[in-house]
Amino acid sequence: MARRDSKHRILRVGESIRSDGRYQFKYIVNGKAKFVYSWRLEPTDKTPLGRRPGPCLRDLEKEIGRDLASLMDPSRRTMTVMELVKRYLSTRTGVRPNTKVNYDYVVRLLEKEDFSQKQIIQVKTSDAKLFLIKMQSEGKGHSTIKTVRGILRPAFQMAVDDDVLYKNPFNFELAGVVVNDSVTRNAITRDQMRKFLDFVQTDNHYSQYYDAFYILFHTGLRISEFCGLTIRDIDLGHHYLNIERQLLRLRNMKLIIQETKTRAGKRKLPMTGDVEECFRRILENRYAPGTEKVVDGYVGFLYLDKHGLPLVAMHWQHRLQHAVERYNEIYRVQLPPITPHVCRHTYCSNQAKAGMNPKPLQYLMGHSDITVTLNTYTHLGLEDAEAELHRMEEAENARREQMKVAGRDG
């Protein structure tokens, strides 16, 4: 005998009525029983007074049928954004410590957002865009938003690949959604670099950092690479630096050694005579503690603090900042902010302006992709273009003159 509800409607296979009056549908996924519930059987039914409205049971059954037919897993579509992110991050094993720190930061940030508690099936593309817009309106920087989206997009893509979702709501270009308000790290001019270094060299306090500042401006080293240098990496006999590691300090203040940022970052860097002289002075003046601190098996770092620990990027960031502030207190023509990365940009731009071939410059900078060398670090303007055209014009005029002379001699 067919089972019926209070309205004498026949209940289908898998349908039943719970003791509280809700309709229930039972289905099987991978041998396990799953259930969905609704206060309404058909779309025309009214939701009981005081009960939360939602899809009727028959509509839920249709959706489950579509999911099962397309091998979707209906049970996992109810997971929250936060659960999906944590599931995705659990697959990211073997990442670098700095990457793990970024993952933890994103998780802490998302845990404070209502968006993280939404079911992934409820997240539409417009919801994803509005969430990122909300973050920026609340003061989050473009780089932070880019980092968060950099985790949410692959996390949702994993759900698509696992046949949990049909499409990825974060699969859109970020540029059309939030404003890129990040500050561009521009190179400074040769004249600004010369004036700054001249000031540092003659200042009673900052002169102790002159050699390090000069090296950063004239080698293009990443600051983590510079901090990771040890005495054994400086080959004065063969006039090159051995770049094969970074020195980093984590949020918990732990010092770690890490491989260079890219494979191309591991390189032998030739030294000019003035750079070599700076390293020679650094070695001569280096404070040698009674016991050298060991970081992941490495000792003999060039600069140490009062506790004998090697200096890290933050120390040089502050020293450059304070030196610029002191310069600007004295001189009317102000310098822009200078960071270790600005030094790196400046080196690359100066070499490009001097006519260095892009491939050797790529090697010196330790870039894995030459487009980074050309597009990101090289800051050439109208004056540089005019100078290059003028140089080419002079070369062409010289060629023509030589042809005339050759014609007369012939």
C-alpha positions in Angstrom: 0.0 0.0 0.0 1.4 3.4 -1.0 2.4 5.8 1.8 0.6 9.2 1.8 1.0 12.6 3.5 -1.7 14.5 5.4 -2.9 15.9 2.0 -3.3 12.3 0.7 -0.4 12.7 -1.7 1.5 9.6 -2.5 5.1 9.7 -1.2 7.7 8.4 -3.7 10.6 6.0 -2.9 13.0 7.6 -0.4 10.4 10.1 0.8 9.0 10.1 4.3 7.7 12.4 7.0 9.5 13.1 10.2 7.9 13.3 13.6 8.2 17.1 13.6 6.3 17.3 10.3 9.2 17.9 7.9 9.5 16.0 4.7 12.6 13.9 4.3 14.3 12.3 1.3 16.9 9.5 1.7 19.5 8.7 -1.0 22.7 6.8 -1.2 26.2 8.1 -2.1 29.1 5.6 -2.1 27.2 3.2 0.0 26.3 5.8 2.7 22.9 7.1 3.5 22.4 10.9 3.0 19.3 13.0 3.9 17.7 16.3 2.8 14.7 17.9 4.6 12.0 20.5 3.8 8.8 21.8 5.3 7.2 21.6 1.9 6.7 18.7 -0.5 5.7 20.6 -3.7 6.6 24.2 -4.8 2.9 25.3 -4.3 3.0 24.3 -0.6 3.1 27.1 2.0 5.9 27.1 4.6 4.4 26.6 8.1 4.2 29.7 10.2 7.5 30.4 12.1 9.5 28.0 10.0 12.5 29.0 7.8 11.6 29.0 4.1 13.6 27.0 1.6 13.4 24.8 -1.5 10.6 22.2 -1.5 11.6 18.5 -1.1 10.8 17.6 -4.8 13.1 20.5 -6.0 15.8 19.2 -3.8 15.4 15.7 -5.2 15.7 17.1 -8.7 18.9 18.9 -7.8 20.3 15.7 -6.2 19.3 13.8 -9.3 21.2 16.2 -11.5 24.2 16.0 -9.2 24.3 12.2 -9.1 23.8 12.0 -12.8 26.8 14.3 -13.4 28.8 12.5 -10.7 28.5 15.5 -8.4 28.6 14.9 -4.7 25.5 16.6 -3.1 26.7 16.0 0.5 29.9 18.0 0.1 28.2 21.0 -1.5 27.1 22.0 2.0 30.6 22.6 3.2 31.5 26.1 4.1 34.1 28.4 2.5 36.3 28.0 5.5 36.1 24.2 5.4 36.9 24.3 1.7 39.9 26.5 2.3 41.3 24.3 5.1 40.8 21.2 2.9 42.6 22.9 0.0 45.5 24.0 2.3 45.8 20.5 3.7 46.9 19.4 0.2 49.6 22.0 0.0 52.4 20.1 1.6 56.1 20.8 1.4 55.6 24.6 1.0 58.3 27.1 2.2 58.0 28.5 5.7 57.1 31.9 4.4 54.4 30.5 2.3 53.0 28.6 5.3 53.0 31.9 7.2 50.9 33.5 4.4 48.5 30.6 4.5 48.0 31.0 8.3 47.5 34.7 7.9 44.7 34.2 5.3 43.0 31.6 7.5 43.0 34.0 10.5 41.7 36.8 8.3 38.9 34.7 6.8 37.8 33.3 10.1 36.7 36.9 11.0 34.6 37.2 7.9 30.9 36.1 7.6 31.7 35.1 4.1 33.8 32.2 5.3 30.7 30.6 6.9 28.7 30.6 3.6 28.1 27.2 2.0 30.1 26.9 -1.1 27.0 26.1 -3.2 25.7 29.5 -2.2 28.7 31.5 -3.5 28.1 33.1 -6.9 30.6 35.1 -8.9 28.9 38.3 -7.8 29.3 37.2 -4.1 33.0 36.6 -4.7 33.5 40.0 -6.3 31.5 41.8 -3.6 33.5 40.1 -0.8 36.8 41.4 -2.3 35.3 44.8 -2.8 34.2 44.8 0.9 37.7 43.9 2.0 39.2 46.9 0.1 36.5 49.3 1.4 37.4 48.2 4.9 41.1 49.2 4.4 42.7 46.0 3.2 45.5 46.6 0.7 45.6 45.3 -2.8 48.4 42.9 -2.0 46.4 41.4 0.9 43.3 41.0 -1.3 45.4 39.4 -4.0 46.8 37.0 -1.5 43.4 36.0 -0.2 42.0 35.6 -3.7 45.2 33.6 -4.5 43.9 30.9 -2.1 40.2 31.1 -2.6 40.4 30.7 -6.4 42.4 27.4 -6.4 40.3 26.2 -3.4 37.1 26.6 -5.4 38.8 25.1 -8.4 39.6 22.1 -6.4 35.8 21.8 -5.6 35.1 22.0 -9.3 37.7 19.3 -10.1 36.3 17.1 -7.4 32.8 17.3 -9.0 31.4 19.2 -6.0 30.7 22.5 -7.9 29.9 23.2 -11.6 32.0 26.4 -11.9 34.5 28.4 -10.0 33.0 31.7 -8.7 36.5 33.2 -8.3 37.6 32.6 -11.8 37.7 36.3 -12.9 40.3 39.0 -13.5 41.1 40.9 -10.3 41.9 44.1 -12.1 38.3 44.8 -13.0 37.0 44.3 -9.5 39.3 46.1 -7.0 41.6 49.1 -7.5 45.3 48.5 -7.5 46.3 51.1 -4.9 49.7 49.5 -4.1 52.7 51.7 -4.2 55.0 51.1 -7.1 58.6 50.5 -6.0 60.4 52.7 -8.5 64.1 53.0 -9.1 65.8 56.3 -8.1 67.9 58.2 -10.6 71.7 58.0 -10.8 72.0 61.5 -9.4 69.8 60.7 -6.4 71.8 57.5 -5.8 75.1 59.4 -6.0 73.9 62.1 -3.6 72.6 59.6 -1.1 75.7 57.5 -1.1 77.9 60.6 -0.8 75.9 61.7 2.2 76.1 58.3 3.8 79.9 58.0 3.3 80.5 61.3 5.1 77.9 61.1 7.9 79.3 60.3 11.3 76.7 57.7 12.1 75.5 56.2 8.8 79.0 55.9 7.3 79.3 52.5 9.0 76.6 51.2 6.6 78.1 52.7 3.4 79.7 49.5 2.1 76.4 47.6 2.5 74.3 50.3 0.8 76.9 50.6 -2.0 76.8 46.8 -2.6 73.0 46.8 -2.7 72.9 49.6 -5.3 75.7 48.0 -7.4 74.9 44.3 -7.4 71.1 44.0 -7.5 71.1 41.4 -4.8 67.9 40.6 -3.1 68.2 41.7 0.5 67.6 38.1 1.8 70.4 37.0 -0.5 72.7 39.7 0.9 71.8 38.7 4.5 72.5 35.0 3.6 76.1 35.7 2.5 78.8 34.2 4.6 82.6 34.7 4.5 83.1 31.6 2.4 80.7 33.0 -0.3 83.0 36.0 -1.1 85.8 34.8 -3.4 88.2 37.8 -3.7 90.7 35.6 -5.5 88.3 34.9 -8.4 86.3 38.2 -8.0 82.8 36.7 -7.7 80.1 36.1 -5.1 78.5 32.7 -4.6 74.7 33.3 -4.3 73.0 30.1 -3.2 70.7 30.8 -0.3 68.4 33.3 1.5 68.4 34.2 5.2 64.9 34.8 6.6 63.4 35.5 9.9 59.9 34.1 10.6 57.1 35.7 12.7 58.2 33.7 15.7 61.7 35.3 15.3 63.2 32.0 14.2 66.1 32.4 11.7 66.0 30.0 8.8 68.1 29.3 5.6 66.1 28.8 2.4 67.0 28.2 -1.2 67.1 31.2 -3.5 63.7 32.6 -4.6 64.0 30.9 -8.0 66.3 28.3 -9.5 67.9 31.2 -11.5 68.6 32.9 -8.2 71.4 30.4 -7.5 74.3 32.0 -9.4 77.9 33.2 -9.3 77.9 37.0 -9.4 81.0 38.8 -10.7 82.2 41.7 -8.7 83.4 45.0 -10.0 86.5 46.5 -8.4 84.6 49.0 -6.2 82.2 46.3 -5.0 85.1 44.0 -4.2 86.7 46.8 -2.2 83.5 47.2 -0.2 83.5 43.5 0.6 87.1 43.6 1.6 86.4 46.4 4.1 83.4 44.5 5.5 85.5 41.4 6.1 88.3 43.5 7.7 85.9 45.3 10.0 83.6 42.3 10.8 82.9 41.8 14.4 84.0 38.2 15.3 82.1 36.8 18.3 83.6 34.3 20.6 81.1 31.7 19.4 79.6 32.0 15.9 75.9 31.5 15.7 74.8 28.6 13.5 71.7 28.9 11.3 70.7 25.6 9.7 74.4 24.6 9.5 75.8 27.9 8.2 78.1 30.3 10.1 80.2 33.4 9.3 77.4 35.8 8.3 78.8 39.3 7.4 76.8 41.5 9.7 75.8 40.5 13.3 73.7 42.3 16.0 74.7 42.8 19.6 73.6 39.3 20.4 75.8 37.8 17.6 72.8 37.0 15.4 73.0 37.7 11.7 71.1 40.8 10.5 67.9 40.3 8.4 66.0 42.3 5.9 64.1 44.3 8.5 67.4 45.8 9.9 68.5 47.1 6.5 65.0 48.3 5.7 65.1 50.5 8.9 68.7 51.6 8.3 67.9 52.8 4.8 64.8 54.5 6.0 66.5 56.4 8.8 69.4 57.4 6.6 66.9 58.9 4.0 65.0 60.7 6.8 68.3 62.2 8.1 69.2 63.3 4.5 65.8 64.9 4.0 66.2 66.8 7.3 69.4 68.4 6.0 68.8 69.0 2.3 66.0 71.0 0.7 65.7 68.7 -2.4 64.1 65.6 -0.8 64.8 62.0 -1.6 62.0 59.5 -2.2 61.7 56.5 0.1 64.6 54.0 -0.4 64.2 50.3 0.5 66.5 47.4 -0.3 64.2 46.5 -3.2 64.5 50.1 -4.6 68.2 49.5 -4.6 67.6 46.4 -6.6 65.3 48.2 -9.1 67.9 51.0 -9.4 70.7 48.6 -10.3 68.6 46.9 -13.0 67.5 50.2 -14.5 71.1 51.6 -14.5 72.4 48.5 -16.3 69.6 48.7 -18.9 70.2 52.4 -19.4 73.9 51.6 -19.9 73.0 49.3 -22.8 73.5 45.9 -21.1 72.1 43.0 -23.1 68.8 41.7 -21.4 70.1 38.1 -21.1 73.2 38.9 -19.0 71.0 41.3 -17.0 68.5 38.5 -16.4 71.3 36.3 -15.1 72.7 39.0 -12.8 69.3 39.7 -11.3 68.5 36.0 -10.8 65.2 36.1 -12.7 63.8 32.9 -14.0 61.7 34.8 -16.7 63.2 37.5 -18.8 59.9 39.3 -18.9 60.3 40.1 -15.2 63.6 41.8 -16.1 62.2 43.8 -18.9 58.7 44.7 -17.6 59.0 44.8 -13.8 62.4 46.0 -12.9 63.5 48.2 -15.8 62.3 51.8 -15.4 63.1 53.6 -18.6 61.4 56.9 -19.6 61.2 59.4 -22.4 64.7 60.8 -21.8 66.1 57.3 -22.1 64.2 56.6 -25.3 65.5 59.9 -26.8 69.1 59.1 -25.8 68.8 55.7 -27.4 67.4 57.1 -30.7 70.2 59.7 -30.7 72.8 57.0 -30.2 71.3 55.0 -33.1 71.3 58.1 -35.3 74.9 58.8 -34.6 75.8 55.2 -35.3 73.9 55.3 -38.6 75.6 58.6 -39.6 79.0 57.1 -38.8 78.2 54.1 -40.9 77.3 56.3 -43.9 80.4 58.4 -43.5 82.5 55.2 -43.5 80.8 54.1 -46.7 81.5 57.5 -48.4 85.2 57.2 -47.4 85.4 53.7 -48.6 83.8 54.8 -51.9 86.4 57.5 -52.4 89.3 55.2 -51.6 87.9 52.7 -54.1 
